């Protein structure tokens, strides 16, 4: 059974944009590097004017709707810290770790962009 937009929203998915197949593939890679799960869903229209206008060349294949949601880390599933246990220092460390992960992901994206140029 195909999920509706409302069902996906209830599961935490956020609609991002409509993309052709190549753009959708790139979006999956980039969002994965940034720490997101990606869900691709076909559009109702084929071919979509909105999709073909995104690309300089004629869009071949089916357009996709790109949905994302944050990945659920394994540590989050194990157990939540008790109230007050993590404290301010722990929160700051978590933020720093997340920022470092995002910086590494951006570096990988920059490397891929430089290869394309």
C-alpha positions as CSV (number, residue, x, y, z in Angstrom):
1,X,0.0,0.0,0.0
2,X,1.3,3.4,-0.9
3,X,1.6,5.9,1.9
4,X,0.0,9.3,1.7
5,X,1.8,12.6,2.5
6,X,-0.1,12.8,5.8
7,X,0.9,9.3,6.8
8,X,4.6,10.1,6.1
9,X,4.3,13.3,8.1
10,X,3.0,11.4,11.1
11,X,6.1,9.1,10.8
12,X,8.3,12.2,11.0
13,X,9.1,12.6,7.3
14,X,9.5,16.1,5.9
15,X,8.8,16.8,2.2
16,X,11.8,18.6,0.7
17,X,11.4,18.9,-3.1
18,X,10.6,17.2,-6.4
19,X,13.6,15.8,-8.3
20,X,14.4,13.9,-11.4
21,X,16.1,10.5,-11.0
22,X,19.6,11.9,-11.1
23,X,18.9,14.7,-8.6
24,X,17.1,12.2,-6.3
25,X,20.1,10.0,-6.3
26,X,22.4,12.9,-5.4
27,X,19.9,14.0,-2.7
28,X,20.1,10.5,-1.1
29,X,23.9,10.7,-0.9
30,X,24.0,14.2,0.5
31,X,21.2,13.8,3.0
32,X,22.8,10.5,4.1
33,X,26.1,12.3,4.7
34,X,24.3,14.9,6.7
35,X,22.7,12.3,9.0
36,X,19.2,11.9,7.5
37,X,17.1,9.0,6.3
38,X,15.7,9.6,2.8
39,X,12.4,8.4,1.4
40,X,11.7,8.7,-2.3
41,X,8.2,8.6,-3.6
42,X,7.0,8.8,-7.2
43,X,4.9,11.8,-8.2
44,X,1.4,11.3,-9.5
45,X,2.3,13.1,-12.8
46,X,4.6,11.6,-15.3
47,X,6.4,13.5,-16.8
48,X,6.1,16.5,-14.5
49,X,6.6,20.0,-15.9
50,X,8.0,20.9,-12.5
51,X,10.6,18.2,-12.7
52,X,11.7,18.8,-16.2
53,X,12.2,22.5,-15.5
54,X,14.7,21.7,-12.7
55,X,17.2,20.4,-15.2
56,X,18.9,22.0,-18.2
57,X,18.5,18.9,-20.2
58,X,15.3,17.1,-20.8
59,X,14.3,15.0,-17.8
60,X,14.3,11.3,-18.6
61,X,12.5,8.9,-16.3
62,X,10.2,9.4,-13.4
63,X,10.2,12.3,-11.0
64,X,10.5,11.7,-7.3
65,X,9.3,13.5,-4.2
66,X,12.2,13.6,-1.7
67,X,11.3,13.2,2.0
68,X,13.8,13.3,4.9
69,X,13.9,12.7,8.6
70,X,16.8,12.6,11.1
71,X,18.5,9.2,11.4
72,X,17.8,7.4,14.7
73,X,21.2,6.7,16.3
74,X,21.7,3.4,18.0
75,X,22.8,5.1,21.2
76,X,19.4,6.9,21.4
77,X,17.5,3.7,21.2
78,X,19.4,1.9,24.0
79,X,18.4,4.1,26.9
80,X,17.7,7.7,27.7
81,X,19.8,9.3,30.4
82,X,18.0,9.9,33.7
83,X,16.8,13.4,34.4
84,X,19.8,15.7,35.1
85,X,22.3,12.9,34.4
86,X,23.7,14.2,31.2
87,X,24.0,17.8,32.4
88,X,25.2,20.9,30.5
89,X,28.6,19.5,29.6
90,X,27.1,16.4,28.1
91,X,24.8,18.4,25.9
92,X,27.6,20.6,24.8
93,X,29.7,17.5,23.9
94,X,26.7,16.1,21.9
95,X,26.4,19.4,20.0
96,X,30.1,19.5,19.3
97,X,30.0,15.9,18.0
98,X,27.1,16.7,15.8
99,X,28.8,19.8,14.4
100,X,31.9,17.7,13.7
101,X,29.9,15.1,11.8
102,X,28.2,17.9,9.7
103,X,31.6,19.4,9.0
104,X,33.0,16.1,7.8
105,X,29.9,15.6,5.6
106,X,30.3,19.1,4.1
107,X,34.0,18.3,3.3
108,X,32.9,15.1,1.5
109,X,30.3,17.1,-0.5
110,X,32.9,19.7,-1.4
111,X,35.3,17.0,-2.6
112,X,32.6,15.5,-4.8
113,X,31.7,19.0,-6.2
114,X,35.4,19.7,-6.9
115,X,35.7,16.4,-8.9
116,X,32.7,17.5,-11.0
117,X,34.4,20.8,-11.9
